Structure formats: C-alpha cells, structure tokens
C-alpha cells in the first residue's frame, strides 16, 4: 500500500527489474544547432590528469583531469595573500 503523504518520485522502482522508467522524455536538440563531427584523436592520462586531442586538433582535459588540476591549483594558491 502506498502512503499518500510520501512524495512521488520521478522514477519508479520495479522490484523484479533494475530498469528505471523515464517519466518525461528528454528534449530534442534545437534544429538550428550545428553538428560537431569530432572524435578523440589521442587520449592519455598522466599523473591522474586525463587529457587528449580532438580530431580537429583542439586539446582537452577530461572531467577528472580538470577537477584534479583545479584542486591542485587551489592548494597551491590557498596560501598566497593578495596585496592590495
């Protein structure tokens, strides 16, 4: 029996299956949006920082690589004082 005071979830939990049912379908992209036909030409991880180069030559950091880089920068600059 479902308690009417319990808030409703956006997903349902089926005890017989681990599938999640989507209540609201995702929106499609705006037709004016262009298509970027890019792929990863090279990807590597050095000291826990993931990085690579896209097929058009654009360098990138992975999400984890960027997070690790940002955390390192925060630790490095947290002891600095700004002179005003």
N, C-alpha and C positions, 0 to 999 in steps of 0.2 A: 504494500500500500504506500502511495506517495503522499508525503506530508505537504499540504498546500502552502505552508509557510516557508518551505525550503525554496531558495531561489533556483530558477531554472537555468540550466547550463546551455551554452551554445552548441555543445556536442552531446551525444548520447553515449552511454556505456552499455554495450551488449555483453553480458557475461559469457555468452557462448563464443564470442569472437573478439579479437583485439582490434577490429576495424573501428574507425571514428567516422561518423556520418557528418558531413558538412551541411549545416543548416542554410547558409547563404552562399551561393556560388561566387567565385571571385569575379571581379570586373575585368572586362577585356581591355586591352590597351587602346589608347586613342588612335584612330586610323591615321592621324597626322604625324604620329611618332614614326620616325625612320627606323630602319633595321640596321643594326650594327653586326655585320658578319665577321666577328672577331673570334679568334681562338687563342689558346695559350701555345706560344711557340716554344717556350722554355720555362721550367719552374724548378726551383731548388729551395732548400731550407738550410740556412747557415746559422748555427748557434741559436736555434729556435725561432729564427726570423724567416718566415716564408716570403719569397719574392719571385718575380719572374718577368717575362717579356711577352706581350701580346703579339699577335701576328702582324700588326701594323707598326711594331717597334716601340710601343708605349710600355714603359716599365710599370710594375705594380707591386704592392705589398699585399699579402693575404690578410684577412681579418685578424688572425692570431699574430701575424708578423707586425702589423700596425699596433696592436694592443701591447705587444711586448716592447716595441720601440718607444711607444708613448710612456709606458711605465718606467722604462729606463731613463728617459729624458726627465720625467717628473722627479725621480730620485736624485738625478744629477743636479737639477736646478732648485730643489727644495731647500737647500742650504744657502743659496745665494740671496743676498739682500740687494734690493734696488736702491740706488742713490738718487735722491730727488732734489 
